[in-house]
Amino acid sequence: VQLQASGGGLVQAGGSLRLSCAASGTMASISALGWYRQTPGNQREFVASITDRGTMRYGDSVKGRFTVARDYAKNTVYLQMDRLDTEDTAVYYCWGRGTGPYYGMDFWGKGTLVTVSS
């Protein structure tokens, strides 16, 4: 499974940005897709996820501002980020959770940088 994220960039505080992550490979081996983020010197932080059945979860710091969505036909997961704050500045990583023969495995894409300016 390969994950390719895109959509990062520079945005002003209060603005919006949408990240996309296209998954390829053995999609039957993926159950959940989502996003984590990381800032220098800190651990990777859970942002949002959506399962193959459409169940969504959000990290506490983004609830009510970010929305995760999944296009099952395109094997793509999106992260709509609204009301961005400078504290949302981070490298965002696309994530997938394996199932079947890959049960319990985590797949990661290369990060995409989101910078929120004040």
C-alpha positions in Angstrom: 0.0 0.0 0.0 1.3 3.4 -0.9 -0.1 6.7 0.4 0.5 10.0 -1.4 -0.5 13.2 0.4 -0.9 16.6 -1.2 -2.4 20.0 -0.5 -0.2 21.5 2.1 1.0 25.0 2.0 0.9 28.4 3.7 -2.4 29.9 4.9 -3.3 32.8 7.2 -4.9 32.1 10.6 -8.6 31.7 10.2 -8.3 30.4 6.7 -8.9 27.0 5.3 -7.0 24.3 3.5 -7.8 20.8 2.2 -5.4 17.9 2.2 -5.8 14.9 0.0 -4.2 11.5 0.2 -4.4 9.0 -2.6 -4.0 5.3 -1.6 -2.8 2.7 -4.1 -1.9 -0.9 -3.9 -3.9 -3.6 -2.2 -6.8 -1.5 -1.0 -8.6 -4.6 0.3 -5.9 -4.6 3.0 -6.8 -1.2 4.3 -9.5 -0.6 6.8 -9.1 2.9 8.2 -7.5 6.0 6.6 -6.6 9.2 8.3 -4.2 11.9 9.3 -1.6 12.5 11.9 0.6 15.6 12.4 3.9 16.3 13.9 5.9 19.4 15.0 9.6 19.4 15.7 10.5 17.8 18.9 7.1 16.4 19.5 5.5 13.0 19.0 3.1 12.4 16.1 -0.4 13.5 17.0 -3.6 11.9 15.9 -5.8 14.3 13.9 -8.6 12.4 12.2 -9.6 9.0 10.7 -12.4 7.3 8.9 -13.0 3.6 8.6 -14.1 1.6 5.7 -17.6 1.7 7.2 -17.5 5.5 7.5 -16.9 5.8 11.2 -15.0 9.1 11.8 -12.8 10.1 14.8 -11.1 13.3 15.6 -8.4 14.5 17.9 -9.6 16.9 20.6 -7.7 19.8 19.3 -9.4 19.7 15.9 -13.0 18.8 16.7 -15.4 21.2 15.1 -12.8 22.7 12.8 -11.6 19.8 10.7 -13.6 17.3 8.7 -12.3 14.0 7.3 -13.9 12.4 4.3 -13.3 9.4 2.1 -13.9 8.7 -1.6 -14.0 5.0 -1.7 -14.2 4.8 -5.5 -11.0 6.9 -5.8 -9.3 5.4 -2.7 -8.7 8.9 -1.5 -9.1 10.4 2.0 -9.4 14.2 2.5 -8.9 16.5 5.4 -10.8 19.8 5.2 -9.2 22.2 7.7 -11.2 25.3 8.6 -10.6 28.1 11.1 -6.9 27.2 11.1 -4.8 28.4 13.9 -1.0 28.9 14.1 -0.9 25.9 16.4 -2.1 23.8 13.5 1.3 24.4 11.8 2.8 20.9 11.4 3.8 18.3 9.0 0.7 16.3 8.2 1.0 12.5 7.5 -1.5 10.4 5.8 -2.0 7.1 7.6 -3.7 3.8 6.9 -4.5 0.8 9.1 -4.0 -2.6 7.6 -6.5 -5.5 7.8 -6.6 -9.1 6.6 -3.0 -10.2 6.0 -1.8 -6.8 7.1 -3.9 -6.7 10.2 -2.6 -4.2 12.8 0.0 -2.7 10.5 0.3 1.0 10.0 1.1 2.5 6.6 2.4 6.0 6.3 2.7 8.5 3.5 5.3 11.2 3.2 4.3 14.3 5.1 3.0 17.5 3.7 3.8 20.8 5.4 1.0 23.0 6.6 2.1 26.5 7.8 -0.5 28.8 9.4 0.7 32.4 9.7 -0.7 34.9 12.2 
